[in-house]
Structures are given as C-alpha cells and as structure tokens.
Amino acid sequence: QMQLEESGGGLVQTGGSLTLSCAASGGTFSSRVMGWFRQAPGKEREFVAAISWSGVNTIHADSVKGRFTISRENFKNTMYLQMNGLKPEDTAVYYCAAATTGWPTLLVEHYTDWGQGTQVTVSS
C-alpha cells in the first residue's frame, strides 16, 4: 500500500494561484499512474487531472484545462498540481490518488490509494 499526503492548500482570491503537492511513500511511486480529484460539500468527488508514470502523458478535466497543470518528479516521489486563474467554483477539498491502470484515467474506481485531502478556498 502507498501512503499519500497532500499539502499546499489554503485561501486565495479569485485569479490567484496555488501549487499543491502530493508526497508518496510505501510504494513504487514511479510505476503508478497518479491523479488529482476534488470534492465540494454535498457533491460527488470530481476528477481534476491524471498523469502517466513517466510524466509525459496527462489528462485534465475540461473545467480546469488551460488553468491547472499536473506534473511529477519521480526522484522526489512527489506529484504537483499548479493552479492558476483560480475561481470560486474551484473551492473544494483536493485529493491525491494512485491508480492501478497503466494509462491515465478519469475514473475514480481505478484509484486505490488516497491521501487525506487539502482544502482549497477561493474567495471573491
């Protein structure tokens, strides 16, 4: 089992930026597809972005394309989500997760290891 811990959340104004980090331990991080999800109160968990083990192939939800960028540094066992142009609708708890697939996926059922989440709040 892999242990994941998110950090970097906080309160920002509309149009601001944040960088989230996900530190992994207890597994082979460099061989896992990784992803970011978010969940707002009263709503289901929503896919944000995913990245291949190499970091070359990525997918982003339409709602964040052009604003968010997923990346990873395997030698640091760390994944990132750079968030620019933040909007109030981005407010949610953001979760880091590891998948069992061999290619980036947006399907939550393929993710088996999860962090505890970090709160992102965007004020207007």
Secondary structure, 3 states (H helix, E strand, C coil): CCEEEEECCEEEECCCCEEEEEEEECCCHHHCCEEEEEECCCCCCEEEEEECCCCCCEEECCCCCCCEEEEEEHHHCEEEEEECCCCHHHCEEEEEEEECCCCCCCCHHHEEEECCCEEEEEEC
